[in-house]
Amino acid sequence: MDEGRTEREVERVVLYGRRGCHLCDVAREQVARACAAAGATWREVDVDADPELVARYSDLVPVVTVDGRHHAHWRVSEEDLVAALAAR
């Protein structure tokens, strides 16, 4: 990790989801595989832990962002995610 940067800043992919969400379970597996293939870091955020995130993403979960930009919601394509990570 670069000095002066937090772990959160280094992660390129964020998966916003919630417990008990089948699509989130599937997306988690796809994100993990795509990030492993691309050598990218990722983290998961529980939208229900933050009222602002509930307001923003509640009906869209799972939501995936790449480098802080919306990449996908509801369904994630591993191939599209790998391509987005390579396009940087």
C-alpha positions in Angstrom: 0.0 0.0 0.0 1.2 3.5 -0.8 2.3 5.5 2.2 -0.2 8.2 3.1 -3.1 6.3 1.4 -5.7 4.3 3.3 -6.7 0.8 2.3 -10.0 2.1 1.2 -8.4 4.4 -1.4 -6.4 1.5 -2.9 -9.3 -0.8 -3.6 -10.5 -0.4 -7.2 -13.7 -2.3 -6.9 -16.5 -1.9 -4.3 -19.5 -4.2 -4.1 -22.5 -2.7 -2.3 -24.8 -5.4 -1.1 -26.8 -6.7 1.9 -27.2 -9.9 3.9 -29.8 -12.3 2.7 -29.5 -11.1 -0.9 -29.1 -14.0 -3.4 -27.9 -11.7 -6.2 -25.4 -10.2 -3.8 -24.1 -13.7 -3.1 -23.7 -14.4 -6.8 -22.1 -11.0 -7.4 -19.6 -11.5 -4.6 -18.3 -14.7 -6.2 -18.1 -13.0 -9.6 -16.3 -9.9 -8.3 -13.8 -12.1 -6.4 -13.0 -14.1 -9.5 -12.8 -11.1 -11.8 -10.6 -9.2 -9.4 -8.3 -12.2 -8.9 -8.0 -12.5 -12.7 -7.2 -8.8 -13.1 -5.0 -8.5 -10.0 -7.3 -5.9 -8.6 -8.3 -5.3 -5.0 -11.9 -5.1 -3.9 -14.1 -4.7 -0.8 -17.7 -5.2 0.1 -19.9 -2.7 1.8 -23.2 -3.5 3.6 -25.7 -0.8 2.4 -27.9 -1.4 5.4 -25.2 -0.1 7.7 -25.5 3.4 6.4 -28.8 5.3 5.9 -27.3 7.3 3.0 -26.3 4.1 1.2 -29.8 2.6 1.8 -31.3 5.7 0.1 -28.8 5.6 -2.8 -28.6 1.8 -3.5 -31.4 0.0 -1.7 -33.4 -1.1 -4.8 -30.3 -1.6 -7.0 -28.2 -4.0 -4.9 -25.9 -5.5 -5.7 -24.1 -2.5 -7.1 -20.5 -2.6 -8.3 -18.3 0.4 -8.7 -14.9 0.5 -10.4 -12.5 3.4 -9.5 -15.4 5.2 -7.8 -17.7 5.0 -10.9 -20.9 2.9 -11.2 -20.1 -0.2 -13.2 -23.1 -2.5 -12.8 -26.1 -3.3 -10.6 -28.4 -6.3 -10.1 -26.2 -8.6 -12.3 -22.5 -8.6 -12.7 -20.6 -9.9 -15.8 -17.2 -11.2 -14.9 -15.9 -10.5 -18.4 -17.2 -6.9 -18.4 -15.6 -6.3 -15.0 -12.2 -7.7 -16.1 -12.4 -5.5 -19.2 -13.3 -2.4 -17.2 -10.3 -3.1 -14.9 -8.0 -3.6 -17.8 -9.2 -0.3 -19.5 -7.6 1.8 -16.8 
